[in-house]
């Protein structure tokens, strides 16, 4: 039985019945960033529920790697996400993950990544081909269009399935917004309140389920392996007791990661680079020399180091997945504080990536900190843009390749004249999405 002797400190400012929910709602990023001052493990109140926040990279490495058996995907917040996202790779408990990941892994092997590279190239050509000299565009919208094309075409190779895949992706902003509010508002009443966020969530969820079912039926009528992600998903789920539900769960996981998080990373990187002329010029010089005006393919990516380091640095400063949760499966007795079995445990990559002991001048966009000979082991170990350990994002290589290709192609072919260059402030919801990013595009 645990004692209270080593209970971690409680964050100041909690209110009766509400805990720290008002502070979290006002400024979620600032709230988690400020917790480091109170200790490596800090208790917070979510309504009447107590949760534990980890503020040091070493503790997070324990959760992800050395002591992962003591923590699992679960708890009240993850259960709310599962109401929509189901039991896919991103949300399932460890026992299911051990079965699912090996079945899904073939879809992300190198030979498949090479093939997906041509899909990325075609999508870049299609979207940027509409950028006439002097046109004003919202980069956040354009990058969402691009990732929708890429994800739709890597998920569904059959032409007749593409419209449905596109419709699914278009509804994701309303869905992720609704999921966030379901996560942070305690109890089961909120989803039934007739608010616009709930109506849109319900409408898009129903539309998404219908679209997924329609595409799956097309594939089952002709079960040929088309070399796409949906073929891999169907093969992985065929032995599941409820294959229809299992396929839906994995499709939603892939779409959310492939569209929303990739679009966020692209927009943030382009914003950050254009706020740093030296970094931008290095990327442009390198990309022009390697590509000669064409769009990169998979074989070019190894030669685009400046672009790739800029992507990593943007992910450090603006990680799309800014908050991660686990559930303690047993009493955890650390020198830094005790966490009881069943407790919700949180950590924020956004806050962890601003640890000055790991990342000097943490608010400075500095792609060079990731250069060979300069990057440290602590920085590699303190970067959680894709998680770590067994549950590291299965599509991390695909995501980095895609964003790197887009950044190199766009900057080597266009000048982006920003109304507001550099990294803007942002509001955190389910994901850390950029605001509207208006630019005038000028062909080089």
Long-range contacts (C-beta under 8 A, 24 or more apart in sequence): 2-331, 2-333, 2-338, 2-340, 3-338, 6-333, 6-337, 6-338, 7-43, 7-337, 7-338, 8-39, 8-40, 8-41, 8-42, 8-43, 8-52, 8-336, 8-337, 8-338, 8-339, 9-38, 9-39, 9-42, 9-43, 10-42, 10-43, 10-44, 10-45, 11-35, 11-38, 11-42, 11-43, 11-44, 11-53, 12-38, 14-44, 14-45, 15-45, 17-47, 17-48, 18-45, 18-47, 19-44, 19-45, 19-46, 19-47, 19-48, 19-49, 19-50, 20-44, 20-45, 20-46, 21-45, 21-46, 21-47, 21-184, 21-186, 24-184, 25-184, 28-323, 28-428, 29-322, 29-348, 29-350, 29-351, 29-426, 29-428, 29-432, 32-323, 32-346, 32-348, 32-350, 32-351, 33-348, 33-350, 33-351, 33-354, 35-351, 36-351, 36-355, 39-336, 39-337, 40-336, 40-337, 41-334, 41-336, 41-337, 41-339, 44-346, 46-184, 46-186, 46-344, 47-186, 47-187, 48-186, 49-76, 49-186, 49-344, 50-343, 51-343, 51-344, 51-345, 51-346, 52-328, 52-337, 52-339, 52-343, 52-344, 52-345, 52-346, 53-345, 53-346, 53-347, 53-348, 54-345, 54-346, 54-347, 55-347, 55-351, 55-352, 56-336, 56-352, 56-355, 57-352, 57-355, 57-358, 57-378, 57-381, 57-382, 57-384, 59-334, 59-336, 59-347, 60-347, 60-352, 60-384, 60-388, 61-381, 61-388, 62-334, 63-326, 63-345, 63-347, 64-384, 64-387, 64-388, 64-389, 64-391, 64-392, 65-388, 65-389, 67-332, 68-94, 68-389, 68-390, 68-391, 69-94, 69-329, 70-328, 70-329, 70-330, 70-332, 71-326, 71-327, 71-328, 71-329, 71-332, 71-345, 72-326, 72-327, 72-329, 73-97, 73-325, 73-326, 73-327, 73-391, 74-326, 74-327, 74-329, 75-325, 75-326, 75-327, 75-343, 75-344, 75-345, 76-186, 76-344, 77-183, 77-184, 77-325, 77-344, 78-325, 78-327, 80-179, 80-182, 80-183, 81-179, 81-182, 81-183, 83-182, 84-175, 84-178, 84-179, 84-182, 84-201, 84-205, 84-252, 85-179, 85-249, 85-252, 85-253, 85-256, 86-245, 86-248, 86-249, 86-252, 86-253, 87-245, 87-246, 87-249, 88-249, 88-250, 88-252, 88-253, 88-254, 89-250, 89-253, 89-394, 90-253, 90-256, 90-257, 91-249, 91-253, 92-249, 97-390, 97-391, 100-236, 100-250, 101-390, 101-394, 103-235, 103-236, 103-237, 104-232, 104-233, 104-236, 104-250, 104-394, 105-394, 106-232, 107-229, 107-232, 107-233, 108-394, 108-395, 108-397, 108-398, 112-227, 113-298, 113-397, 113-398, 113-401, 114-298, 115-227, 116-150, 116-154, 116-298, 116-398, 116-401, 116-402, 117-296, 117-297, 117-298, 117-301, 117-401, 117-405, 118-297, 118-298, 119-150, 119-153, 119-154, 120-150, 120-401, 120-402, 120-405, 120-406, 121-295, 121-296, 121-297, 121-405, 122-149, 122-153, 123-149, 123-150, 123-153, 124-295, 124-405, 124-406, 124-409, 124-410, 125-295, 128-409, 128-410, 128-413, 128-414, 131-414, 131-441, 131-443, 132-441, 133-441, 133-442, 133-443, 134-440, 134-441, 134-442, 135-440, 135-441, 136-438, 136-439, 136-440, 136-441, 137-438, 137-439, 137-441, 138-436, 138-437, 138-438, 139-266, 139-267, 139-270, 139-271, 139-416, 139-434, 139-437, 139-438, 139-439, 140-263, 140-267, 140-433, 140-434, 140-435, 140-436, 140-437, 141-436, 143-262, 143-263, 143-266, 143-267, 143-270, 143-406, 144-173, 144-259, 144-260, 144-263, 146-263, 146-266, 146-406, 147-258, 147-259, 147-260, 147-262, 147-263, 147-266, 147-402, 148-259, 150-258, 150-262, 150-402, 151-254, 151-255, 151-258, 151-259, 151-262, 153-228, 154-228, 154-229, 154-258, 155-228, 155-229, 155-230, 155-251, 155-254, 155-255, 155-258, 156-215, 156-228, 156-229, 156-230, 157-226, 157-227, 157-228, 157-230, 157-231, 158-218, 158-219, 158-226, 158-228, 160-218, 161-215, 161-218, 161-219, 161-230, 164-211, 164-212, 164-214, 164-215, 165-211, 165-215, 165-255, 167-207, 167-211, 168-207, 168-208, 168-211, 168-212, 168-251, 168-255, 169-255, 169-259, 171-204, 171-207, 171-208, 172-204, 172-255, 172-256, 172-259, 172-260, 173-260, 174-200, 174-201, 174-203, 174-204, 175-201, 175-204, 175-205, 175-208, 175-256, 176-256, 176-260, 176-429, 176-430, 176-431, 177-201, 177-429, 177-430, 178-202, 178-204, 178-205, 179-430, 180-429, 180-430, 183-430, 208-252, 209-248, 212-247, 212-248, 212-251, 212-252, 213-244, 213-248, 216-244, 216-247, 229-254, 254-395, 257-393, 257-395, 257-399, 258-395, 258-399, 260-320, 260-431, 260-433, 261-320, 261-321, 261-399, 261-431, 262-399, 262-402, 262-403, 264-318, 264-320, 264-431, 264-432, 264-433, 264-434, 265-311, 265-314, 265-315, 265-318, 265-320, 265-399, 265-403, 266-403, 266-406, 266-407, 267-434, 267-437, 268-314, 268-315, 268-317, 268-318, 268-423, 268-434, 269-310, 269-311, 269-314, 269-315, 269-403, 269-407, 270-407, 270-410, 270-411, 270-416, 270-437, 271-418, 271-421, 271-422, 271-423, 271-424, 271-434, 271-437, 272-310, 272-313, 272-314, 272-317, 272-318, 272-365, 272-422, 272-423, 273-310, 273-314, 273-407, 273-411, 274-416, 274-418, 274-421, 274-422, 274-439, 275-365, 275-418, 275-421, 275-422, 275-423, 276-365, 276-422, 279-306, 279-310, 279-365, 279-367, 279-368, 280-411, 282-306, 283-307, 283-310, 283-407, 283-408, 283-411, 283-412, 284-411, 284-412, 286-408, 287-408, 287-409, 287-411, 287-412, 288-412, 290-408, 291-408, 291-409, 291-412, 293-412, 293-413, 295-405, 295-409, 296-404, 296-405, 296-408, 296-409, 298-401, 300-405, 300-408, 301-401, 301-404, 301-405, 304-404, 304-405, 304-408, 305-371, 306-367, 307-404, 307-407, 307-408, 307-411, 308-400, 308-404, 309-367, 309-368, 309-370, 309-371, 310-367, 310-407, 311-400, 311-403, 311-404, 311-407, 312-367, 312-370, 312-383, 312-385, 312-400, 313-365, 313-366, 313-367, 313-369, 313-370, 314-365, 315-383, 315-385, 316-353, 316-359, 316-383, 316-385, 317-353, 317-363, 317-365, 317-423, 318-350, 318-423, 318-426, 318-432, 318-434, 319-349, 319-350, 319-353, 319-384, 319-385, 319-432, 320-431, 320-432, 320-433, 321-349, 321-385, 321-387, 321-431, 321-432, 322-348, 322-349, 322-350, 322-428, 322-431, 322-432, 323-347, 323-348, 323-349, 323-350, 323-428, 324-348, 324-349, 324-384, 324-387, 347-384, 349-384, 349-385, 350-428, 350-432, 352-382, 352-384, 353-382, 353-383, 353-384, 355-382, 358-382, 365-422, 365-423, 412-444, 413-443, 413-444, 414-441, 414-442, 414-443, 414-444, 415-441, 415-442, 415-443, 415-444, 416-440, 416-441, 416-442, 417-441, 417-442
